[in-house]
Amino acid sequence: MNDFEHKVVLVTGAAGHLGRAVARRFAARGAALVLVDVDRSRLAAAHGDEHARLLFAAADLRDAAQAAAAAQAALQRFGRIDALLNLAGGFRMGEPVHEVGDDTWDLLFDLNTRTLLNMCRAVVPAMLAAGGGRIVNVGAYGALRGGALMGAYAASKSSVIRLTESMSAELRERGVGVNCVLPTIIDTPDNRAAMPDADPSRWVAPDALADAIAFLAGDAARAVHGAALPVAGLV
């Protein structure tokens, strides 16, 4: 299936385990890829060498100027950005809300919200000029309601859902579809190490989440707007 053969897809958090699975899925479907992460060496270790249809952009997306530079690099190379996949984010838990320090609040909102805002600010004008595009954000199933000892994380990921809904309402009539996925625990080596007694067969495989993201980024989801799609595995 080469339904993305003539499309350019920008992926943030691309050196992570989910980023690798997403990049593989879109490459297999013919997309030209712009892969963004903080460190170029991590991108190279995860994805091999750059080539005509693969561009690396090293950027700290908490910095609006670096996000804009990553988008500009994509536009200079390929002339367009058809899909923006906001995978970059972070996780912390373990303290009740009244004990969470400002550093944790700032970290989680920077990683989960500001990176998304900065990339959308950088990419949406180009999509509007081109007549359309797709944006898929990664929220969290755990953000549908607050849970004990994870208030800051749930709040930061809940903001992803609300921003998705607001952007969809603003952009759908202008040809830009905006949706998000809400995974439960993703089956990564880090999560397996952190929860050695859990059953990872009940978690969400990165490849399965990549399939859901590819659906929302593709033409098959052209009538889907403002959705927050649970991807819950067997949890």
C-alpha positions in Angstrom: 0.0 0.0 0.0 1.6 3.3 -1.1 -1.2 5.7 -0.2 1.3 8.2 1.2 3.6 8.0 -1.9 3.1 11.7 -2.8 2.9 13.0 0.8 5.4 14.5 3.2 5.0 13.5 6.9 6.7 15.2 9.8 7.2 13.2 12.9 8.3 14.6 16.3 9.8 12.4 19.0 11.0 10.3 16.1 13.9 8.7 17.9 11.7 7.1 20.5 10.2 3.6 20.3 6.8 4.9 19.1 8.6 7.2 16.7 10.5 4.3 15.1 7.3 2.3 14.6 5.5 5.3 13.1 8.4 6.1 10.8 8.5 2.5 9.6 4.8 2.4 9.0 4.8 5.6 6.9 7.9 4.7 5.0 6.3 1.4 4.0 3.3 3.3 2.7 5.5 5.5 0.5 5.8 8.7 2.5 8.7 11.1 2.4 9.7 11.6 6.1 11.0 14.5 8.2 12.0 13.1 11.5 12.5 15.5 14.4 14.1 14.8 17.8 16.5 16.6 20.1 19.6 14.9 19.0 20.6 14.0 15.4 22.8 11.1 16.5 19.7 9.5 18.1 17.9 9.9 14.9 20.7 8.3 13.0 20.9 5.4 15.4 17.2 4.8 15.2 16.7 5.2 11.4 20.0 4.8 9.7 21.3 7.3 7.1 19.4 10.1 5.5 18.4 9.9 1.9 16.3 11.6 -0.8 13.1 10.9 1.0 14.3 11.0 4.6 15.4 14.2 6.4 16.5 14.5 10.0 15.9 17.7 11.9 17.5 18.1 15.3 15.4 20.5 17.4 14.3 21.1 21.0 10.6 21.7 20.3 10.1 23.5 23.6 11.9 26.4 21.8 9.6 28.0 19.2 12.5 29.1 17.0 13.8 25.6 16.8 10.4 24.2 15.9 10.1 26.8 13.2 13.5 25.9 11.9 12.5 22.2 11.7 9.4 23.0 9.7 11.3 25.3 7.4 13.9 22.6 6.7 11.0 20.3 5.7 9.5 22.9 3.4 12.9 23.7 1.8 13.6 20.1 1.1 10.1 18.9 0.0 8.0 22.0 -0.5 5.1 20.9 1.6 4.0 19.2 4.8 1.0 17.0 4.4 0.8 15.5 7.9 2.2 16.5 11.2 2.4 13.8 13.9 3.1 15.2 17.3 4.6 12.3 19.2 7.0 14.2 21.4 6.1 14.1 25.1 7.1 12.9 28.6 5.8 11.2 31.7 6.2 11.6 35.4 4.1 10.4 38.3 4.3 9.5 42.0 3.4 12.6 44.0 0.0 14.0 45.1 -1.0 17.2 43.4 -0.3 19.4 46.5 3.3 18.1 46.6 4.2 18.3 42.9 6.9 20.9 42.4 6.9 23.7 39.8 9.7 22.0 38.0 7.6 18.9 37.3 4.6 21.0 36.2 6.8 23.0 33.9 8.5 19.9 32.5 5.3 18.1 31.6 3.5 21.0 30.1 6.6 21.9 28.1 7.0 18.4 26.8 3.4 17.5 26.3 1.8 20.8 25.4 4.4 23.4 24.4 6.1 21.1 21.9 2.7 20.5 20.2 1.9 24.2 20.2 5.2 25.2 18.7 5.0 22.7 15.9 1.4 23.6 15.1 2.4 27.3 14.9 5.2 26.4 12.6 3.3 24.0 10.3 -0.3 25.1 10.1 0.3 28.2 8.0 2.0 26.1 5.4 -0.9 23.6 5.4 -3.4 26.4 5.0 -1.4 27.9 2.1 -1.3 24.4 0.5 -5.0 23.9 0.9 -5.0 21.3 3.6 -3.3 18.7 5.7 -3.7 16.3 8.7 -2.5 16.7 12.3 -2.4 13.8 14.7 -1.5 14.4 18.3 -0.7 11.8 21.0 -2.7 12.3 24.2 -3.2 9.6 26.8 -6.1 7.4 27.8 -5.2 8.3 31.4 -6.0 11.9 30.6 -9.8 11.2 30.3 -10.0 11.6 34.0 -7.6 12.4 36.8 -5.9 9.6 38.7 -4.1 9.5 42.0 -0.4 10.5 41.9 -0.5 11.6 38.3 -2.3 14.9 38.3 0.4 16.9 36.5 0.7 14.3 33.7 -3.1 13.9 33.3 -3.5 17.7 33.2 -0.9 18.1 30.6 -2.2 15.3 28.4 -5.8 16.5 28.9 -4.7 19.8 27.4 -3.7 17.9 24.3 -7.3 16.6 23.9 -8.8 20.1 24.4 -6.3 21.7 21.9 -7.1 19.0 19.4 -10.8 19.8 19.7 -10.2 23.5 19.4 -7.9 23.3 16.5 -10.3 21.0 14.7 -13.1 23.4 15.2 -10.9 26.2 13.8 -9.3 24.4 10.9 -11.7 21.7 9.5 -13.5 24.1 7.2 -10.1 25.1 5.8 -9.0 21.6 4.9 -6.9 20.7 7.9 -8.1 17.7 9.9 -6.9 17.5 13.5 -7.4 14.4 15.7 -5.6 12.6 18.6 -5.0 9.1 19.8 -5.2 8.1 23.5 -3.0 5.1 24.2 -2.9 3.3 27.4 0.5 1.8 28.4 2.7 1.4 25.4 4.8 -1.8 25.2 8.4 -0.3 25.3 11.6 -1.6 26.9 11.4 1.3 29.4 7.9 0.4 30.5 8.8 -3.3 30.8 11.8 -2.3 33.0 9.6 0.0 35.1 6.9 -2.6 35.6 8.6 -6.0 35.6 5.6 -7.8 37.2 3.0 -6.5 34.6 1.8 -8.4 31.6 3.0 -6.5 28.5 0.8 -8.6 26.2 -2.1 -6.5 27.5 -0.4 -3.2 26.5 -0.5 -1.3 23.3 2.2 -2.5 20.8 3.9 0.5 19.1 3.1 -1.0 15.7 -0.6 -1.1 16.6 -0.6 2.5 17.7 1.3 3.4 14.5 -1.6 1.9 12.5 -4.1 4.1 14.4 -2.0 7.2 13.7 -1.7 6.3 10.0 -5.4 5.9 9.7 -6.1 9.3 11.2 -3.3 10.9 9.0 -4.7 9.3 5.8 -7.5 9.9 3.4 -9.6 7.2 4.9 -10.1 9.5 7.9 -11.0 12.6 5.8 -14.4 12.8 7.5 -13.0 12.4 11.0 -12.5 15.7 12.9 -11.7 16.5 16.5 -11.7 12.8 17.6 -9.9 11.5 20.6 -9.4 7.9 19.7 -8.7 5.4 22.6 -6.1 2.8 21.7 -6.4 0.7 24.7 -4.8 -2.7 24.0 -6.2 -5.2 26.5 -5.7 -3.1 29.6 
